[in-house]
Amino acid sequence: MSCCASPGCLNQNHFLNSWGQRKALVVGCKPKTNLQTTSHMAFTWNSKTRFNIYSLVTADQVGIQIASLDVLYHNNETFIDHYLQQETQKEVDKINERDISTIPEDELHTLTRAVSDYYGLSHETKEVLSHYMIVATYSFYEKALKKMLSLTNQFTSGELRNCHKKVRIVQLLQQKFSIDYATLIDNDRIEELRCLNNDIKHNGVAGTELVAANNQWTLNQPLENTKAAFDRLKDAPRNMLLNLAQKVEPHM
């Protein structure tokens, strides 16, 4: 009997169940109206408590979503660097098992091109995926920001629709809570993420706003693999949302 078959041994279900339980604490959290703490003190469910709990949940949901993008890229890279390389070599070996001189030129071209295209296009997925990761990360942040602000019950639907615009969110935070947007943790990295997201979607090269946000970019620089930028910026959404919640909480 293998170790995995023994009741005392770990198997994949242990890890899946453990992850499912931890994720449920964040994404499965539901509001309750009659909560009690484990101490002697009653847990009062008011607007401030609700905001504190669900702003934290919202920020943590973004953290999970962004972490899943990192895993997606890693899995793709592992596939390319290991499985794909082995499978490509197998196909090359199959061709070499035949006497190449006896293979018609058209057939040989078809065989080698099929292997070459699959190998090459698989490598291209790294760049495509790195761009998606930036766009998805900013989308996760943008939706979480709207959700967090909606928890305050101090924004109209029109204001929430427009809070993705930097000028508008700066104005709204100042008007509603006297919060200076420039003082929020990682606002500079969020600005770079916003500009990079826009340039990936609309230009394909670094624009003036992106260069202004971080001078490591040069104007009209082609946006190739952006995984390094993702690694620099990936913690910013959760950090900024948590800091924003901390600054909003006294006004609730």
C-alpha positions in Angstrom: 0.0 0.0 0.0 1.3 3.4 -0.9 1.6 6.2 1.7 -1.1 8.2 0.0 -3.6 5.4 0.5 -3.0 5.3 4.3 -5.5 7.2 6.5 -2.5 8.8 8.3 -0.9 10.2 5.2 -1.5 13.5 3.4 -3.0 13.6 0.0 -4.2 16.3 -2.4 -7.6 16.5 -0.7 -6.0 17.7 2.5 -4.5 20.7 0.7 -7.7 21.4 -1.3 -9.8 21.3 1.9 -7.4 23.5 3.8 -7.4 26.1 1.0 -11.2 26.0 0.7 -11.6 26.6 4.4 -9.2 29.6 4.4 -10.7 31.1 1.2 -14.2 30.8 2.7 -13.1 33.0 5.6 -12.6 35.8 3.1 -14.9 35.3 0.1 -17.6 33.4 1.9 -18.1 35.9 4.7 -21.8 36.9 5.1 -23.2 39.7 7.3 -24.9 38.7 10.5 -27.1 40.8 12.7 -26.7 39.1 16.0 -23.0 38.4 16.4 -21.2 37.7 19.7 -17.5 37.8 20.4 -15.8 34.9 22.2 -15.2 37.2 25.2 -17.8 38.6 27.6 -18.4 41.7 25.5 -21.2 41.8 23.1 -20.4 42.4 19.5 -22.3 45.5 18.2 -23.2 45.4 14.6 -23.3 49.0 13.5 -22.3 50.9 10.3 -18.7 51.4 11.6 -18.3 47.7 12.4 -19.8 46.7 9.1 -17.4 48.9 7.3 -14.4 47.7 9.2 -15.1 44.1 8.6 -16.1 44.3 4.9 -13.4 46.7 3.9 -10.9 44.2 5.2 -12.7 41.4 3.4 -12.7 43.5 0.2 -9.0 44.2 0.4 -8.2 40.5 1.2 -10.3 39.4 -1.8 -8.1 41.6 -4.0 -5.0 40.0 -2.5 -6.3 36.5 -3.3 -7.2 37.5 -6.9 -3.8 39.1 -7.6 -2.0 36.1 -6.0 -3.9 33.8 -8.3 -2.5 35.8 -11.3 1.0 35.2 -10.0 0.3 31.4 -9.7 -1.1 31.4 -13.2 2.0 32.9 -14.7 4.2 30.5 -12.7 2.2 27.5 -13.9 2.5 28.7 -17.5 6.2 29.2 -17.2 6.6 25.8 -15.6 4.7 24.2 -18.5 6.9 26.0 -21.1 10.2 25.4 -19.3 9.6 21.7 -18.5 6.7 19.9 -20.2 6.8 21.9 -23.5 10.5 21.5 -23.9 10.3 17.7 -23.3 7.3 17.3 -25.7 9.0 19.3 -28.4 12.1 17.2 -28.1 9.9 14.1 -28.5 8.5 15.4 -31.7 11.9 16.3 -33.0 13.1 12.7 -32.1 10.2 11.2 -34.1 11.2 13.2 -37.1 14.9 12.2 -36.6 13.9 8.5 -36.4 13.0 8.7 -40.0 15.5 9.1 -42.8 15.1 12.9 -43.4 16.5 12.5 -46.9 13.5 10.3 -47.7 10.9 12.7 -46.4 9.3 14.9 -49.1 10.2 18.6 -48.7 6.6 19.7 -48.2 6.0 17.1 -45.6 9.2 17.9 -43.7 8.3 21.6 -43.8 4.8 20.8 -42.4 6.2 18.7 -39.6 8.9 21.1 -38.5 6.6 24.1 -38.8 4.0 22.5 -36.6 6.5 21.9 -33.9 8.1 25.3 -34.3 4.9 27.2 -34.2 3.5 25.5 -31.1 6.8 26.0 -29.3 7.1 29.7 -30.4 3.5 30.6 -29.7 3.7 29.0 -26.3 6.6 31.3 -25.4 4.5 34.2 -26.7 1.9 33.4 -24.1 4.3 34.8 -21.4 4.1 38.3 -22.8 0.3 38.1 -23.5 -0.3 36.8 -20.0 2.0 39.4 -18.4 -0.1 42.1 -20.0 -3.4 40.5 -18.9 -2.0 40.4 -15.3 -1.5 44.2 -15.3 -5.0 44.9 -16.7 -6.7 42.4 -14.4 -4.8 43.7 -11.3 -6.0 47.2 -12.0 -9.5 46.0 -12.7 -9.6 44.1 -9.4 -8.4 47.2 -7.6 -10.9 49.5 -9.3 -13.9 47.3 -8.5 -12.7 46.8 -4.9 -12.3 50.6 -4.5 -15.9 51.2 -5.6 -17.2 48.4 -3.4 -15.3 49.8 -0.4 -16.6 53.3 -1.0 -20.2 52.0 -1.4 -19.9 50.5 2.1 -19.7 54.0 3.5 -23.2 54.9 2.2 -21.9 58.4 1.4 -21.6 58.1 -2.4 -24.2 58.4 -5.1 -24.3 55.8 -7.9 -23.0 58.5 -10.2 -20.1 59.3 -8.0 -19.2 55.6 -7.7 -19.3 55.2 -11.5 -16.8 58.0 -11.9 -14.4 57.2 -9.0 -12.2 55.3 -11.5 -11.1 58.7 -12.8 -8.1 59.9 -10.8 -9.2 63.5 -10.8 -12.6 62.5 -9.5 -11.5 60.2 -6.8 -9.0 62.8 -5.5 -11.9 65.3 -5.3 -14.4 62.9 -3.7 -12.0 61.7 -0.9 -11.3 65.3 0.0 -14.9 66.3 -0.1 -16.4 63.3 1.8 -13.6 62.5 4.3 -11.0 65.3 4.1 -8.5 62.7 2.9 -5.5 63.8 0.8 -5.2 61.1 -1.9 -1.5 61.9 -2.2 -0.9 60.7 1.4 -2.4 57.2 0.9 0.1 54.3 1.1 1.3 53.2 -2.4 -0.7 55.8 -4.3 2.4 56.3 -6.5 2.4 52.6 -7.4 -1.4 52.7 -8.0 -0.8 55.6 -10.4 1.9 53.7 -12.3 -0.4 50.6 -12.4 -3.3 52.8 -13.8 -1.1 54.3 -16.5 0.5 51.0 -17.4 -3.0 49.5 -17.7 -4.1 52.2 -20.0 -1.1 52.0 -22.2 -1.3 48.3 -22.5 -5.0 48.5 -23.5 -4.8 51.5 -25.8 -1.2 52.1 -27.1 1.2 49.2 -26.7 4.0 51.7 -25.8 4.8 53.8 -22.7 3.0 57.2 -22.8 3.7 60.5 -21.1 1.6 59.7 -18.0 3.4 56.4 -17.4 6.8 58.0 -17.8 5.7 60.7 -15.3 4.5 58.1 -12.9 7.9 56.2 -13.0 10.9 57.5 -15.0 12.2 54.0 -15.4 9.9 53.9 -18.4 10.9 55.9 -21.5 8.5 57.6 -23.9 7.2 55.3 -26.7 9.0 52.3 -25.1 7.4 49.1 -26.4 5.5 47.3 -23.7 6.9 43.8 -23.9 6.8 41.3 -21.0 5.5 43.3 -18.0 6.0 40.5 -15.3 8.7 42.5 -13.6 6.4 45.5 -13.4 3.6 43.3 -12.0 6.0 42.0 -9.3 6.8 45.6 -8.3 3.2 46.7 -8.2 1.1 43.7 -7.2 1.0 44.5 -3.4 -0.1 48.1 -4.0 -3.9 47.6 -4.4 -4.3 45.7 -1.1 -2.0 48.1 0.7 -3.8 51.2 -0.5 -7.3 49.8 0.1 -6.3 48.9 3.7 -4.9 52.4 4.3 -7.9 54.0 2.8 -10.2 52.0 5.1 -8.1 53.1 8.1 -8.5 56.8 7.1 -12.2 56.5 6.3 -13.1 54.6 9.5 -13.1 57.7 11.9 -15.7 59.3 9.6 -18.2 56.4 9.8 
